[in-house]
């Protein structure tokens, strides 16, 4: 009984300390003071309610599918925090602080009529199998495109031939009506396939292809304030 009481009291004290620390940080740094940048795929499909709620509260927000539109302003102290693929930390300059948010696999999205994919017997699409497919993606400014190319470089294989297109709805239409496939992170792939359930299917790429997403901030205080708010939305 004494041990259980001690545990309960200790847990309460720790929770009170966490609430007090968060309260102090929230008072020292308000969201109205912050400029935040985020990739469109993250704001739209992973933390939509968070960005809906803070959209009008921030000093400035940048939502883009071009990763350099986050990296350059962050390096030049125009953005206080950015949410983007963890792999791009090497492009950040100066002091910054990182909080890894999650990992998700990449999927091949394809037409149900595409026998090049439906005839693959393995549980996942391998890097060598992907080499033989006709891939359609956003241009090289897209972080997904860049990550696929860099992954092939890391495993010393030639990447598949990639046809570039700049419009997501055109991409979906082309995938539905042709042998082309696209490569999307799970959250985005689920959205596209769910809205075209009669025409599209998805199959996971092997473990080599993982997307890791991080929050990067200029100070540990900013990292704590934004990170704790993101966690609360993630729990909900």
C-alpha positions as CSV (number, residue, x, y, z in Angstrom):
1,X,0.0,0.0,0.0
2,X,2.8,2.4,0.9
3,X,4.5,1.7,-2.4
4,X,1.4,2.4,-4.4
5,X,0.7,5.6,-2.5
6,X,4.3,6.8,-3.1
7,X,3.9,6.0,-6.9
8,X,0.6,7.9,-7.1
9,X,2.1,10.9,-5.3
10,X,5.3,10.9,-7.4
11,X,3.3,10.7,-10.6
12,X,1.1,13.6,-9.6
13,X,4.2,15.7,-8.7
14,X,5.8,14.9,-12.1
15,X,2.6,15.8,-13.9
16,X,2.3,19.1,-12.0
17,X,5.9,19.9,-12.8
18,X,5.3,19.2,-16.5
19,X,2.2,21.4,-16.5
20,X,4.1,24.2,-14.7
21,X,7.1,24.0,-17.1
22,X,4.8,24.0,-20.2
23,X,2.9,27.0,-18.7
24,X,6.1,28.9,-18.2
25,X,7.3,28.2,-21.7
26,X,3.9,29.1,-23.2
27,X,4.1,32.5,-21.3
28,X,7.7,33.2,-22.5
29,X,7.0,32.2,-26.1
30,X,3.6,32.8,-27.6
31,X,2.6,31.3,-31.0
32,X,1.9,34.9,-32.1
33,X,5.6,35.5,-32.1
34,X,6.5,32.5,-34.2
35,X,7.0,32.0,-37.9
36,X,6.7,28.4,-38.9
37,X,7.2,26.5,-42.2
38,X,5.8,23.1,-43.1
39,X,5.6,20.8,-46.0
40,X,2.2,20.6,-47.5
41,X,2.0,16.8,-47.1
42,X,2.6,17.1,-43.4
43,X,0.2,20.0,-42.7
44,X,-2.6,18.4,-44.9
45,X,-2.4,14.8,-43.9
46,X,-0.6,14.5,-40.6
47,X,-1.4,17.5,-38.5
48,X,-4.4,19.2,-40.3
49,X,-6.3,20.2,-37.1
50,X,-3.1,21.7,-35.5
51,X,-2.6,24.0,-38.5
52,X,-6.2,24.9,-38.8
53,X,-6.2,26.0,-35.1
54,X,-3.0,28.0,-35.3
55,X,-3.2,29.4,-38.8
56,X,-4.5,32.8,-37.7
57,X,-2.4,32.9,-34.5
58,X,1.1,32.7,-36.0
59,X,3.1,35.7,-37.0
60,X,3.8,34.0,-40.3
61,X,3.3,30.5,-41.8
62,X,4.8,29.0,-45.0
63,X,3.1,25.9,-46.4
64,X,4.9,24.5,-49.5
65,X,5.8,21.3,-51.3
66,X,9.2,22.8,-52.2
67,X,11.7,22.0,-49.4
68,X,14.1,24.7,-50.3
69,X,11.3,27.2,-49.5
70,X,11.7,26.0,-45.9
71,X,15.5,25.5,-45.7
72,X,16.6,28.9,-47.0
73,X,14.3,31.0,-44.8
74,X,15.2,28.8,-41.8
75,X,18.9,29.3,-42.5
76,X,18.4,33.0,-42.8
77,X,16.5,33.3,-39.5
78,X,13.2,34.2,-41.2
79,X,11.5,31.0,-40.0
80,X,11.7,30.0,-36.3
81,X,10.7,26.4,-36.9
82,X,10.1,24.0,-39.8
83,X,8.4,20.6,-40.1
84,X,10.0,18.5,-42.9
85,X,11.8,15.3,-43.7
86,X,14.6,14.5,-41.2
87,X,17.0,13.7,-44.0
88,X,17.3,17.4,-44.9
89,X,19.0,18.3,-41.6
90,X,22.3,18.3,-43.4
91,X,21.1,21.3,-45.4
92,X,20.5,23.4,-42.3
93,X,23.2,25.9,-41.2
94,X,24.1,27.2,-37.8
95,X,22.6,26.1,-34.5
96,X,19.3,24.3,-34.5
97,X,17.4,21.8,-32.4
98,X,15.6,18.7,-33.7
99,X,12.6,16.6,-32.4
100,X,11.8,13.5,-34.4
101,X,8.0,13.2,-34.8
102,X,7.4,10.0,-36.6
103,X,8.4,7.6,-39.4
104,X,6.2,6.2,-42.1
105,X,6.9,3.9,-45.1
106,X,6.6,4.8,-48.7
107,X,4.1,3.1,-51.0
108,X,3.8,2.5,-54.7
109,X,0.4,3.8,-55.8
110,X,-0.8,2.2,-59.0
111,X,-3.8,1.3,-61.2
112,X,-5.6,-1.9,-60.4
113,X,-5.2,-2.7,-64.1
114,X,-1.4,-2.3,-63.9
115,X,-0.2,-5.9,-64.4
116,X,3.5,-4.8,-63.9
117,X,2.7,-4.3,-60.2
118,X,-0.2,-6.8,-59.7
119,X,2.1,-9.6,-61.0
120,X,4.7,-8.9,-58.3
121,X,4.4,-11.7,-55.8
122,X,6.4,-10.4,-52.8
123,X,4.7,-8.7,-49.9
124,X,6.6,-5.4,-50.7
125,X,8.1,-3.8,-53.8
126,X,11.9,-4.1,-53.7
127,X,14.3,-1.4,-55.0
128,X,15.2,-3.6,-58.0
129,X,11.5,-4.2,-58.8
130,X,10.9,-0.5,-58.6
131,X,13.7,0.1,-61.1
132,X,11.7,-1.7,-63.8
133,X,8.5,0.4,-63.3
134,X,7.4,3.6,-65.0
135,X,7.4,6.2,-62.2
136,X,5.7,9.6,-62.2
137,X,6.5,12.1,-59.5
138,X,6.7,15.8,-58.7
139,X,9.9,17.5,-60.0
140,X,13.2,17.4,-58.2
141,X,12.2,20.2,-55.8
142,X,9.9,17.6,-54.1
143,X,11.4,16.1,-51.0
144,X,9.9,12.7,-51.8
145,X,11.6,12.7,-55.2
146,X,14.9,13.8,-53.6
147,X,14.6,11.1,-51.0
148,X,14.0,8.3,-53.5
149,X,17.0,9.4,-55.5
150,X,19.3,9.7,-52.5
151,X,18.2,6.3,-51.2
152,X,19.2,4.6,-54.5
153,X,22.5,6.4,-54.2
154,X,23.0,5.0,-50.7
155,X,22.4,1.4,-51.9
156,X,24.5,1.8,-55.1
157,X,21.7,1.2,-57.5
158,X,20.5,3.2,-60.5
159,X,17.1,4.9,-59.7
160,X,14.1,4.1,-61.8
161,X,13.3,6.4,-64.7
162,X,11.1,9.2,-63.3
163,X,8.7,11.3,-65.4
164,X,8.1,14.7,-63.7
165,X,4.7,16.4,-63.5
166,X,3.8,19.4,-61.4
167,X,0.1,18.8,-60.6
168,X,-1.1,16.2,-58.2
169,X,-4.6,15.6,-59.7
170,X,-3.1,15.2,-63.2
171,X,-0.7,12.7,-61.6
172,X,-3.6,10.6,-60.2
173,X,-5.4,10.7,-63.5
174,X,-2.3,9.5,-65.3
175,X,-1.7,6.7,-62.9
176,X,-5.3,5.5,-63.2
177,X,-5.2,5.4,-66.9
178,X,-1.7,4.1,-67.7
179,X,1.2,1.8,-66.6
180,X,2.7,4.7,-64.6
181,X,3.0,4.4,-60.8
182,X,3.7,7.0,-58.2
183,X,5.6,6.9,-54.9
184,X,4.0,8.5,-51.9
185,X,4.4,8.4,-48.1
186,X,1.8,6.3,-46.4
187,X,-0.4,9.2,-45.2
188,X,-0.6,10.7,-48.7
189,X,-1.0,7.3,-50.4
190,X,-3.9,6.3,-48.2
191,X,-5.7,9.6,-49.0
192,X,-5.3,9.2,-52.7
193,X,-6.3,5.5,-52.8
194,X,-9.2,6.0,-50.5
195,X,-10.6,8.7,-52.8
196,X,-10.1,6.4,-55.8
197,X,-10.8,3.1,-54.2
198,X,-12.3,1.5,-57.4
199,X,-9.3,2.4,-59.6
200,X,-6.2,2.6,-57.4
201,X,-4.2,0.3,-55.1
202,X,-1.1,0.6,-53.0
203,X,1.8,-1.6,-52.1
204,X,4.6,-0.8,-49.6
205,X,8.2,-0.3,-50.6
206,X,10.7,-2.4,-48.7
207,X,12.3,-1.3,-45.5
208,X,15.0,0.6,-47.3
209,X,12.5,3.3,-48.0
210,X,11.3,5.0,-44.8
211,X,10.3,8.6,-44.4
212,X,11.3,10.2,-41.1
213,X,9.8,13.6,-40.2
214,X,11.2,16.1,-37.7
215,X,10.5,19.4,-36.2
216,X,13.5,21.8,-36.4
217,X,13.7,24.9,-34.3
218,X,16.1,27.8,-33.6
219,X,16.0,27.4,-29.8
220,X,15.2,24.6,-27.4
221,X,12.3,26.7,-26.0
222,X,10.7,27.0,-29.4
223,X,11.2,23.3,-29.9
224,X,9.5,22.5,-26.6
225,X,6.5,24.8,-27.1
226,X,5.7,23.7,-30.7
227,X,6.7,20.1,-30.1
228,X,4.4,19.8,-27.0
229,X,1.5,21.3,-28.9
230,X,2.0,18.9,-31.8
231,X,2.1,15.9,-29.4
232,X,-1.2,16.9,-27.9
233,X,-2.8,16.9,-31.3
234,X,-1.1,13.6,-32.2
235,X,-2.6,12.0,-29.0
236,X,-6.0,13.3,-29.9
